[in-house]
Structures are given as C-alpha cells and as structure tokens.
Amino acid sequence: MFAIFCSLLITGCALTTSAASYDYSASIECLAEPLRPQYKGGVVGNPEFDSGLDGWNVFGCGKIAARKSETAWLRLDEGKEIVSAYLRIPNGQNRIVGSVIAESGCWSMLKGGFSVDENGKARLFFACLTKAIHQNRMARTTEQKHRQGSEEKQRIHVTGQKGVKLQGANITINQIRPHFPLGCSTTEAILNHKAYQDWFTPRFTITSFNNEMKWYYTERAPQQENYTVPDAMVSFFKKNKISIRGHTILWASVNVTQHWVKILPPKEILNAAVRRIGSLVSRYLGDVIAWDVMNENLHNSFYEDKLGPNASAMFYQIARALDPQIPLFINEYNTLEFPLDMRVIPSKIVEYIREIRSFPGNEHITMRIGLQGHFWRKPNVSHMRATLDVLGTTSIPMWLTELDTKRGPTQAAQLEEVMREAFSHPSVEGIIVWGGWKPTGCNQTCLMDKNYDVLPKGCAVMCLIDSNFKNLPAGDVVDKLINEWKTSNVTGVTDGDGVFEHRVFLGEYSVTYSHPRIPRPVHKIFNVTNGEGPFELLVAS
C-alpha cells in the first residue's frame, strides 16, 4: 500500500543544551488554542519568528502557524491520526523525537525528546499519513533534576521535664524502610536457595513473580489448579515483610494462552476467564499490593477478538469488585523503550485508560500505569522523560515494572541511567528491576556468551548476581542506588532551641536521642511523608 507522507521540514536548528529549570508539564487534551510556551525559547533557530520564516522551510502540503511554543502543537486539516516528529542528524539518520494523536479543529501537544553527541545543524520534521499538518515549534531541555518530593526536611525538637528545651542532645537517625518502592522480580528458585534469600531480603521492599502467578502456570489443564509454588512464595515474602505486585491475572497474547483456553467457544472462554479472576484475586486478597489485570493489551487482543471490545474493561471491573482496596495496573512494553512502536505511544496509553474508565461502573477505578522498561536498545532518556511528562498529566502514578537493559559491557551503565531518570521523575511511584535469578538463567555459559544480539536459550537478559550469589556489575548499580536513595546514620546535636534539623528521604525511621538530663537513651519510630513544610517530631524525656 502506497503511503503519502505530508511533512514539515525545519532547517537551521541549533542544537544546544539549556540551563533552564526542567518543566515537567504537558497536555493530553486537544485544545482550541495551544498553551503558553515553555522555556521562553529553545533549541530551534528563530523560535519566536522575529525574523519572519528565516530558518524555516515548508515542504509538502503543511503550513506553519506562528504560535509561540517550544513544544510542538499540531492540528490536522481533517480527521484524527498519529503525527510523529523526527530529527535528521548530519549523518543522514532519522531519530524519532515523539508522537501524538492529532485531530482537526483543535491543537494537540507533542512533547518529545532527543539527544545528540555534539552540537551541530539538524533537520526537524513532522510526518503523518495523507493529512495536512498545521504546526508551530518544538524544543527540549536536557537538564536532569533530582526527584521532586523524594526528600523532606525533618525537624526534631527535644524537651526535658516541664517542657525545657534541651540544647546539646545527641541525635542519631536511621531509615528502617524507604517510602519509594524499589524491588526486583524473582522466581521460585528463591524457595530452595538460602544464599539467594540472604542476598534478596535485605535489599528489596517489593517483588513481582516472573511467571509463577500467570494463568498458564497455575492451571495448565482445565479445572486443575495448582497454587503450591505461588502459595509458598507469597508465604516467604510475607514472612520477610516484602510487598508483592500481582503479575498477572490475564495476558492478552494468544501465544501465551493455554491451548485448552484457545479452543473453547467464546461463552466458555468468558466463563473460564471470570473463574480465573475469581480464583486468583480472592486467593491472594490482602497479600498483594496491586494487580496487573490484562497484560500487554495494547499489543494483543485475544479476549477482545473472542468476546468483544469491552472484554478487558469488564475484567477490570470484576477484579475491582473482588479487591476494591488496591490499584489495578495496565502493563505495557515499548512506551519508554522504542518510540517507533505506535501502538503504545503516550496518546494510545491515555486512550486505553479512558476506554477502561468509560465502561459503566469503572468511572472511579483506581489505576496505575505500568511501563515495563525492557531496554533492548540504547535508552533515549530524553524521550523517556518526555513520555513520563505526558503520562504524568493523567495524575495516575507510574511504575517501571520489568526494568532490564541489553546484555553487554554497557548494560550496567544503561541500567543506572534509566533508574536515575525514573527516580528523578515526580510521577514515577516505584521501580521493579527484572533480575529474578534462577540457576539456568545466570550460569557461566550465559554470562560468558558474547553474542549480545541473540539471547541463548534459557538465559536471562539481565543478571544481578552469578551462581555464587556474588554481585555482577548490574547488581553493583542496584546496590549503589539503594544506598544512595536512603538516609542512614545521621548524627547531630540539638541547638539552643532544642532543635536538630536535617533533610531525609521519605520513609520510616528510628531516632535515638540522649542528654545528660535524660536517664537513658530514648528510641522512637516515626514516618516522614510528603507534606507542606518540614516534618516536625516532638520528643520529650
């Protein structure tokens, strides 16, 4: 099929970094008029059109609308379609910047990101199928900010008898549990390897099971459920106070659906799926903090194909009815990792959420956005940041749910880059590293294989530890960030007002204080959460 591309080609772009404070804002609405510009300028030449169209060339059937914005605001002449922005760099390669679903009659914001190795001239163009585009400008900054809201100022007041302020009290603060969930997936191997347990449990506060809760694992033949392994895993993690993300109730891919399910007539598929939801969710009621309901539904549509377009929305409703207290996730890949996958661009994620919530009874369903994060190519963190910005406008918290990076000598560095970017974003609520160990996945044969483009059968994409449970480079990165993102062994002395003040990461803490006027050291447990102003802790002897 011949496709006619209608594009705007912008020449003379001066690619520079920006010292401006990063603007996380974005828009997911189609507006009568674009919003005000970000950054008061940006990476495109003549951004304010002060010199007419100098530096701007029009190709094809599009035309430039002189509207002030460093992001791209797009409008089609007719219809509704995905529009993508591309950057053509000096070596002739095209790098996708971002995509959005644009419409006629209103302006849609395309917020994207790109990175270049050096300053130079490049061409920025916008492309869609068969439609004319009205466009203004787009720009990006490259500053990475520390996570907003990850720290709070903690103020401890120490008083003696009758409320006397105690100057010179010795204070020691240690974090017991971080507020930000940083976890790792795991396999049933953890049940039988004490050394793996000893490595895992001190590090992580949350986990997902690689396969052990999936339908094909618990019911390989009809009406023959076997929860022996997931029951044991749940019991182990509860004992060790490690939270569990339920993964996954159903999976939309025909390739991983049991044969006995696929050959059922539609009515019996519905009955089997509903029975599966009831069996799994009721069994682990109170044991999991969230559920992936329909895994990878934007890439796959087995249940919609068999049962109709509202199948997944109905399944979300059933899961919510069984456990109304916990959030329900969508869980998709390539939204962050591969911007050329148009099935899961931010606009498509937003459309899917709206479809789920538009189903009668789902209006107030509590949801989370799960972005798997299988970075099998070099991460484009600028694009990742822009994507998180756009999805953040939904006010639905996001998680990286299955994070790994490509095997090879740069794996650990790329893992750290992605983890820092995710942690720094105010809309990201948690990270699960997809590094579950099993003997066959991280053995010497797997680790010594140098063909990084082909994964040997049975090998894991990313191993944090080897078969001796010693850290590999990716494991060292995880340990470094775990330690960096917590506050431990803070010591100090109260001032003349009996006050000690220090910034700490959010979480649960213990404080010990002592003073010559206090008979013995005093221990307290407290929580530091997001709030207005410093956290105040009043302690008395």
C-alpha positions, -999 to 999 in steps of 0.1 A, spaced: 0 0 0 14 33 -10 15 59 17 18 96 10 37 114 38 29 150 44 57 167 64 71 199 75 109 202 73 126 227 96 162 235 88 188 255 106 182 241 141 209 250 165 212 221 189 222 233 223 218 224 260 197 245 282 203 257 317 166 263 323 149 245 351 132 215 336 94 219 330 75 186 336 43 200 323 25 186 293 -11 183 279 -31 153 269 -62 174 258 -69 187 223 -73 224 229 -89 253 210 -57 272 214 -22 260 224 -9 267 259 18 292 266 54 283 255 79 266 277 114 279 284 110 312 265 130 298 237 146 266 229 167 245 205 152 257 172 166 287 154 144 318 152 120 303 178 99 334 181 96 341 143 110 375 150 127 373 116 97 360 97 103 325 84 140 328 84 154 293 91 120 276 85 112 258 52 78 243 42 77 210 23 46 192 11 11 203 20 16 216 55 19 252 66 34 269 96 13 286 122 33 312 140 23 303 176 48 306 204 57 273 220 89 253 224 69 221 222 50 212 191 13 220 189 -3 202 159 -36 203 142 -48 184 112 -70 197 84 -93 167 88 -97 135 107 -76 121 135 -42 105 131 -8 98 147 18 125 139 55 119 147 84 143 150 118 131 136 152 146 138 175 142 108 211 145 120 241 153 99 250 116 92 216 112 75 199 92 102 164 100 113 158 98 151 122 99 163 115 126 188 80 118 198 44 111 186 9 122 194 -26 116 181 -36 149 164 -70 160 153 -88 185 132 -104 215 149 -81 216 179 -44 216 189 -26 186 203 7 189 222 36 167 210 62 166 237 93 146 228 130 142 235 162 135 217 199 136 224 228 143 202 265 136 208 277 171 198 264 205 187 255 208 150 229 215 125 200 191 121 165 190 105 133 185 124 103 173 105 68 161 113 52 132 94 17 117 91 -3 97 66 -22 117 39 -32 147 62 -20 183 62 -4 194 94 -6 229 110 24 232 133 43 255 155 76 249 172 92 223 195 121 223 219 136 203 247 160 210 276 185 184 288 187 191 325 180 161 348 166 172 381 166 155 415 134 137 423 108 162 434 92 153 467 117 125 474 130 143 505 116 163 533 132 185 559 130 168 593 130 189 624 133 172 658 125 191 690 139 176 722 125 188 755 131 178 791 108 179 821 83 207 822 90 214 785 125 227 789 143 228 755 174 206 757 204 220 740 232 195 732 211 164 729 228 138 708 206 126 679 210 95 657 186 88 628 184 57 606 160 47 579 141 15 585 122 13 553 122 37 523 90 53 510 99 47 473 94 11 464 125 -3 447 122 -40 441 133 -70 420 114 -98 403 120 -133 414 114 -169 405 106 -200 425 144 -206 429 142 -183 459 124 -210 478 153 -235 477 184 -214 478 192 -199 512 221 -179 498 197 -162 473 173 -155 501 201 -139 522 211 -117 492 175 -107 483 157 -99 515 179 -72 529 179 -52 497 143 -51 483 110 -39 497 88 -53 469 88 -80 443 69 -95 413 70 -131 403 84 -138 369 59 -165 359 45 -182 390 12 -163 392 4 -165 355 -26 -185 344 -5 -209 322 15 -217 354 -14 -223 378 -39 -240 355 -21 -259 328 -51 -282 322 -88 -271 327 -101 -273 362 -67 -285 375 -54 -255 395 -21 -258 413 -10 -229 435 16 -248 455 46 -227 443 30 -192 444 15 -200 478 50 -208 491 65 -177 475 37 -155 490 43 -170 524 80 -164 522 77 -128 512 51 -120 538 73 -135 565 101 -112 553 79 -81 550 84 -78 513 54 -65 493 42 -83 462 28 -69 429 4 -94 415 16 -103 379 -6 -111 361 -43 -120 362 -47 -124 324 -25 -120 294 -39 -107 261 -14 -126 239 -27 -156 221 9 -170 221 9 -175 259 -27 -185 263 -32 -222 271 -43 -243 242 -73 -256 261 -85 -220 265 -80 -211 229 -101 -239 216 -131 -230 238 -162 -213 223 -165 -176 233 -190 -182 261 -168 -208 277 -137 -186 273 -156 -159 292 -166 -184 320 -130 -197 323 -116 -161 324 -140 -150 351 -134 -181 371 -96 -174 368 -100 -139 381 -121 -150 410 -97 -178 419 -65 -157 418 -77 -124 433 -97 -140 461 -69 -163 470 -44 -136 475 -67 -110 489 -47 -89 513 -14 -105 502 -7 -83 471 -5 -45 468 -16 -43 432 -26 -64 402 -17 -64 365 -51 -72 351 -47 -76 314 -10 -78 304 1 -61 272 -34 -54 260 -24 -27 235 -1 -51 217 -25 -80 219 -63 -85 218 -71 -122 223 -101 -115 246 -114 -86 226 -112 -107 195 -132 -135 212 -156 -116 235 -160 -81 221 -144 -47 225 -153 -43 262 -138 -75 274 -108 -60 293 -129 -32 308 -152 -59 322 -123 -79 336 -110 -47 353 -144 -43 369 -146 -78 382 -111 -75 397 -120 -43 414 -152 -58 428 -132 -87 443 -105 -64 458 -116 -27 458 -87 -15 480 -57 -20 457 -48 -3 424 -51 -21 391 -23 -18 365 -21 -17 328 13 -32 319 29 -24 285 63 -25 268 80 -2 243 63 30 255 96 41 270 119 18 252 110 21 215 93 53 203 87 38 169 61 14 183 30 35 175 7 10 194 19 23 227 27 59 223 15 81 253 -17 91 234 -26 54 230 -20 47 267 -43 76 276 -70 64 252 -68 29 267 -72 42 302 -102 63 291 -118 33 275 -114 12 307 -129 40 328 -157 48 304 -172 13 309 -202 16 332 -192 12 368 -154 19 361 -155 56 364 -137 58 397 -115 27 394 -80 31 409 -54 26 383 -17 27 378 4 28 346 29 0 343 57 7 319 78 -25 316 111 -9 305 128 -37 286 155 -16 270 169 -39 244 183 -9 226 203 21 239 180 41 262 169 75 249 164 91 283 153 124 269 124 107 251 117 87 283 115 119 303 91 135 278 69 104 278 67 103 316 58 140 315 29 134 291 16 104 310 20 123 343 -7 147 332 -32 119 338 -24 121 375 -21 83 375 11 72 392 35 52 371 58 23 377 87 8 358 75 -28 363 100 -50 344 132 -30 340 162 -45 323 188 -33 298 206 -51 269 233 -76 277 268 -65 271 295 -42 285 273 -12 287 244 -29 305 251 -17 340 257 19 329 225 20 309 206 4 338 218 32 361 209 59 336 173 46 333 169 41 371 181 76 378 158 91 352 128 72 366 136 80 402 140 117 394 105 120 378 78 131 402 51 109 386 71 76 390 59 58 421 81 27 420 106 5 401 108 -33 397 141 -45 383 136 -76 361 165 -95 375 150 -126 391 177 -153 395 174 -189 385 202 -215 381 198 -219 344 195 -182 337 227 -168 352 251 -196 349 286 -193 335 276 -203 300 251 -175 299 274 -149 314 303 -158 290 282 -156 258 293 -126 238 267 -125 211 246 -98 228 221 -96 199 209 -132 204 198 -144 238 209 -181 244 180 -204 252 172 -204 289 195 -174 297 183 -142 315 186 -109 298 200 -93 329 216 -110 359 223 -91 391 242 -120 406 261 -150 395 256 -186 405 277 -180 437 253 -151 446 280 -125 441 271 -92 425 276 -87 388 280 -51 375 242 -46 372 239 -58 408 265 -33 419 245 -5 403 213 -15 421 232 -17 455 247 18 448 213 33 442 196 16 471 222 31 494 222 65 477 184 68 479 181 64 517 192 83 547 212 64 573 234 70 603 227 107 605 241 122 637 239 156 652 233 178 683 203 200 691 208 237 691 199 263 717 162 259 709 165 221 714 161 216 677 180 193 652 172 197 615 182 175 586 169 166 551 160 129 548 145 107 521 108 98 527 103 66 547 101 50 581 128 60 606 142 53 640 156 81 661 177 78 692 184 107 714 203 112 747 212 140 770 228 143 805 194 152 819 178 121 804 184 89 825 189 67 794 188 69 756 153 72 741 142 54 709 113 64 687 99 52 654 83 77 630 74 82 594 84 110 571 59 115 543 52 142 517 38 173 532 39 211 533 69 224 552 93 205 574 83 174 592 81 181 629 89 155 656 84 165 692 101 142 717 103 146 754 123 128 781 
